[in-house]
Amino acid sequence: MKFATKIFITVFLSTALIISGMVIAAHFWISNHHMQTHLRFARMLARLAALKSENYILRNDRVELYRFYQSILQVNPSVDYIFAEKAAEILVHTFETGVPKGLLRLGAINTPDTAIITPVANNQGDLIYHIRVKLGAPAETILHFGLSDKKIRAELHSYRMLMLIVGIIMLATVPVGLALFLSRFISKPLYALKNGVKRIGRGELDYRLALTTGDEIEQLVHEINTMAAKLEKARNGLQAEIDERKQAERELANQTELLNNILNNVPHHIFWKDRESIFMGCNAAFARMAGLTTPAEVVGKSDDDLPWEKTESDAYRQIDRQIVETGTAMVDIEEVLTRADGQKKTVITSKVPLHEPKGNVSGILGIFYDITERKRMEETIKQTQKMEAIGTLAGGIAHDFNNILGSIIGYSELAIDDIACDDRTCGYLQQVLKSAMRAKDLVRQILTFSRKSREERKPIPLAAIVKEEAKLLRSTLPSTIEIRQHIDDNAGMVNADLTQMHQIVMNLCTNAAHAMSVGGGVLDITLAPIDLTPEQLEGYHGVSPGPFLELKIADTGTGIHPAVIHRIFEPFFTTKEKEKGTGMGLAVVHGIVKDHGGDITVQSHPGQGTSFTVILPRVVSDTEKKVFQSYTAPGGNERVLLIDDETTLLNLGKSMLESMGYQVTAVNGSLEALEIFQHAADAFDLVITDQTMPHMTGYHLARRMMAIHPSTRIILCTGYSDAITPEKVSAAGIRALLFKPISKNELGRTARDVIDGNEK
C-alpha cells in the first residue's frame, strides 16, 4: 500500500472519529440541555407575557389579550396553551373546549413574577410542563403556560436529524478533504524522495534530490545525496576496476585461445601430468593418437587408461618418476608407442619438470613427435645407397662380364649347331648355355635394380603379360601346384617397360612356387583396377591417390618369418638354400615397382603362406593394346662389316653371321674399320660395331661412316654405357642398339630387320 494512501486512510479515519465523537457529544449535550433551555425560555417568556398581560387585564381588553396569547402560540410551537385566571375566574384561555379543572387546583402563588413549573398530564396522557406566574396587578391574577414535552422532543428530534445530516456531510467532506490535503502535503516530498531514491537505485548515481522542506526530510535528502555521491565515486572506481578486469579477462581469453590454437595446430603431441603421472591435459594431436574425441577426455587418466601396451606404460611411468625425483629434464628419448588403431609408432619424446613457486616439482610437461616415417625413409635411404653401390659395381663390371658371357653363349650355340642332338656332349653344352643365360639374366637384374639397364616405356596391357607368364609357369611348375587366375582383361594399361613387367610377374611367381616346392599348394594371381583414395593409401609409401592396377600374387607355402620379413627387399638377401637363390629377385622387383611410381607390400604368416601386392599407376587413355611377339629371322647372303676390339667376340660374331649365310669382313679396331670403309663404302650392306673400343667409340665411328655414306645401315652393340641410350642412337641415324651378351638368334633377327628396313 502506498504511503500516501496510508496517510489518507489514517487522517480520514482520525478525522471521521473526531467528527463522529463531536456529533455524538453534541447529541448528548443537546439531549441534556435542550429541555432545560426550553424551560428557561418558557419561564422568561411567561414572565414577559405576564407583564404585558397586566395592561390588557387592567383595561379589561380580553380580546387583545387573546390575540396576544395566540401570537405567542404561533411563534412558539412548543407552547401548548396559555390562560389567565383571577380568583379562580378564567379571564382568557387558548383551549378549544375550556380549561381543564385539574389545572386550577395546582395551588396559590404568593410571590409575583415568580415562574413555577409543575409537570402534569393532559387528557391524551402526554407530559405537560405547566408554568404559573403571578401578576403584580390586578391582585390574585395568575398567568398559566403549558409547555408540551412531546413538542419539545419533536423539535429536539428535528435538531438531532439536522445534526446527523450535518455530521454526515462533515464526515463526507471534512475527513476526505483534510486527508487529501494532508496526504499530499506530507507525501509530496516523500514522493519526490521516493522517485529520487528510485532513480539512484536504478544506477543514476549522478542524480541529486532537490527538496527544501526545512524539516527532517530535507536532512534525509541531504544524507541521501551524500550517499549517492559516495556511491557514484565508488561505482566509478569499481567500474574502472571492472573494466580493467574485463580487459584482462579478454586478453587472458585471447592468450588462452591463441595458446590452444598453437597447441592444437602444432604437429607434435603435447601433454602434461601431475607428480603421480595422472594426465592434466593434452593437445589435439595427442588426443587423436590416444583415440580420444577431445583433449578434455584425457584429464584424470593415467597411461594405463590409454591404448599403450603395458610395457610401454611402465616405461613411461619409470621416466616420469625419475624426472620428479631428480627435477631434471630428459630429452630426445626414442620410444615405441601403440596408437589407438593398433599401429606401432616410433617417437622421440622430451619431458621437463614443472615447478611450483616454491621450487618443488609439481608435474611433468612432455612433447613427442612421430619419426616412424623418418625411420622408414632412413631405411629407404640405406636401401638406395646399397642400390647405388651395386649400380656402381654393376656398371663397372657389366661390359667385361657381358663380353665373357657373350663368348660363352655364342660359342655354346655354335657348338650345339655342329654336334648331333643325341650326343652326350650336346647335353653338356646345353647346360653350359643354360648357366650362361642365367648369368645374363643376373647381370640384367643387377643393372635393372640399379636403374642402369636399358628401358623403353610405353602403354602396355598388364593383363596380357600376366596371362603370358602364367602360361609359361604352368608348363614348368609341378602338378602339385595349382594356378588360379583372377585377371580382369579390361583392367587397363600401365606406362612401363615390357621386359621389366615380365620380370615382376616372373620373379614373384617363381618365389611363390619355391615356397610350395615341397608340399605343393595354390598359386593365386589376381589383377584388377583400383582407384585409391587418401584413406586407402594407409600402408603404401611414395604414391598419391589416383587410378592404379593392383596385382596380387599369393601362395599357400611356408611363409616368411617375422624376424626377416623386413629384409626381403634387400639386395642379395635370401632365405633359400645355396645355389637356389641370388637374393636379387625381390630387390629387382622392388626397384622396378618404385621406379614406375608404384609400391609393393607383403603379408605373410609362417606355415600359412605369403601374399605380395603390387600397385602400378594406371594409364587412363584409349591407347590400343599391342601384341608383342617374338620370332626367329632367317639369315641372308648380304655383306657385313663387323668391328670389335675383343678378338674372341670378333671371331664369335663372324662365325655366327657366317653360319647364317652372311659374307663377313671382321676388323679388330675402329680406326682400321674407318679406313676400310672410306675406300669401299658401297661394299657393305650392313655395319655392326662395338661401342667401347680404343681410339674411337662405336658411336663416333658410326657418325663418321654416315658422314661418308649417309644411307649406311649400322647396328651398335654395347655391354653398358651411360653415354648411350636408345634415343641418342636413334637421333644419330643408327638403325638398332643391341645389349651384350647377344645370342645368335637375337643377332640374326636384328641384322635381318635392319637390312630389310623393318627395324623398330
Secondary structure as UniProt FT lines:
FT   HELIX           3..58
FT   TURN            59..60
FT   HELIX           62..75
FT   TURN            77..78
FT   STRAND          79..86
FT   TURN            87..88
FT   STRAND          89..93
FT   HELIX           101..105
FT   STRAND          115..121
FT   TURN            123..124
FT   STRAND          127..134
FT   TURN            139..140
FT   STRAND          141..148
FT   HELIX           149..201
FT   TURN            202..203
FT   TURN            205..206
FT   HELIX           216..265
FT   STRAND          269..274
FT   TURN            275..276
FT   STRAND          279..282
FT   HELIX           284..289
FT   TURN            290..291
FT   HELIX           295..298
FT   TURN            299..300
FT   HELIX           303..305
FT   HELIX           310..326
FT   STRAND          330..338
FT   TURN            340..341
FT   STRAND          344..355
FT   TURN            357..358
FT   STRAND          361..370
FT   HELIX           372..418
FT   TURN            421..422
FT   HELIX           424..449
FT   TURN            450..451
FT   STRAND          457..461
FT   HELIX           462..476
FT   TURN            479..480
FT   STRAND          481..487
FT   TURN            489..490
FT   STRAND          493..497
FT   HELIX           498..515
FT   TURN            516..519
FT   STRAND          521..532
FT   HELIX           534..537
FT   TURN            538..539
FT   STRAND          546..555
FT   TURN            562..564
FT   HELIX           565..567
FT   TURN            568..569
FT   TURN            571..572
FT   TURN            578..579
FT   HELIX           585..595
FT   TURN            596..597
FT   STRAND          599..605
FT   TURN            606..608
FT   STRAND          609..619
FT   STRAND          639..643
FT   HELIX           647..659
FT   TURN            660..661
FT   STRAND          663..667
FT   HELIX           670..679
FT   HELIX           681..683
FT   STRAND          686..690
FT   HELIX           698..708
FT   TURN            710..711
FT   STRAND          714..718
FT   TURN            722..723
FT   HELIX           726..731
FT   TURN            732..733
FT   STRAND          736..739
FT   HELIX           744..756
//
